[in-house]
């Protein structure tokens, strides 16, 4: 096996594990197919939602962010811990793919290989994040939910500004798909 093939093989195993766990899950929110596209655009060149890639705020940050009462902190912590534990392999795989993508400039075949792994992992994480958000919404009052949504919007805007800055700083070599770096 070539050295470049090993990371892709590991990512394929991570993807297969997430698909298998979703198929055999007893949690109906994990089986309904979710709301693709709500947090990750389906168009090429649309950057993934940073919360999908990195996860929601840690419990202490979230408590401050939405002014969560002490009696709801444990519920959020359980929800957060479950999401982050169950999706760690996929998040780690996506981080590896994104980091390696910058070194693939000009290698269209490798870019396509990585995208074939990236997109299903990203969709699975999006679905899991949506299920998390759906459950979270039932915990929060209207104002807390608005504060969380505002934070999410700020995260998306910051990620888009960062992506645009990377594109501006790009050394002039054309991207493999004609799109700015994700």
C-alpha positions, -999 to 999 in steps of 0.1 A, spaced: 0 0 0 14 34 -9 20 59 19 -6 82 3 -32 54 3 -30 47 40 -48 79 52 -76 73 27 -80 37 38 -83 49 74 -108 75 64 -128 49 45 -129 27 77 -141 57 97 -168 64 72 -179 28 71 -181 28 109 -202 59 111 -226 46 84 -229 12 101 -235 28 135 -262 50 120 -279 20 103 -280 0 135 -289 28 158 -321 26 178 -323 64 179 -349 74 153 -334 109 151 -303 92 137 -322 73 110 -345 98 94 -320 112 69 -319 145 86 -320 179 69 -291 178 45 -281 212 33 -294 232 63 -259 235 77 -237 225 48 -243 236 13 -246 210 -13 -229 231 -40 -192 226 -47 -171 253 -32 -195 260 -3 -174 258 29 -186 234 55 -202 248 86 -173 253 112 -196 239 140 -201 208 120 -164 204 116 -153 214 152 -185 208 172 -207 230 193 -194 251 222 -181 232 252 -205 232 282 -188 261 301 -187 283 270 -222 274 261 -235 282 296 -220 317 293 -231 321 257 -268 315 261 -270 323 298 -280 287 306 -294 281 341 -274 258 363 -302 232 363 -298 228 325 -260 226 324 -259 189 331 -284 182 303 -264 202 278 -231 185 290 -246 150 284 -259 160 250 -225 176 241 -204 147 254 -225 122 235 -222 141 202 -185 148 206 -177 112 216 -198 96 188 -184 119 161 -148 122 171 -135 97 144 -153 116 117 -142 150 129 -106 139 132 -108 124 97 -121 156 82 -95 176 99 -68 154 84 -84 157 50 -86 194 52 -50 198 63 -37 175 36 -58 192 9 -35 223 11 -5 201 0 -25 186 -29 -25 218 -50 -25 208 -87 -31 171 -81 -66 167 -94 -68 129 -89 -58 132 -53 -82 161 -48 -111 140 -62 -101 110 -40 -102 132 -9 -135 148 -19 -151 114 -23 -143 107 13 -148 142 26 -184 147 13 -200 116 29 -182 123 62 -193 159 61 -229 149 53 -229 124 82 -216 151 106 -241 176 94 -269 151 100 -256 144 135 -252 181 143 -288 187 131 -301 160 154 -281 176 182 -295 210 174 -331 196 173 -327 181 207 -309 213 220 -338 235 208 -362 216 232 -339 225 261 -337 262 255 -361 290 256 -366 313 226 -340 339 236 -314 313 244 -320 296 210 -316 330 193 -283 336 211 -271 302 200 -282 308 164 -264 342 165 -232 325 177 -236 299 148 -239 327 123 -209 345 137 -189 312 134 -199 308 98 -191 344 89 -157 341 106 -149 309 87 -160 325 54 -137 355 61 -108 332 69 -115 312 37 -115 344 16 -83 356 32 -66 323 24 -79 327 -12 -64 362 -14 -31 349 0 -32 320 -24 1 320 -44 -17 323 -77 -17 286 -85 -52 277 -97 -72 255 -74 -80 220 -86 -117 226 -89 -117 263 -99 -131 272 -64 -114 291 -37 -99 270 -9 -125 256 15 
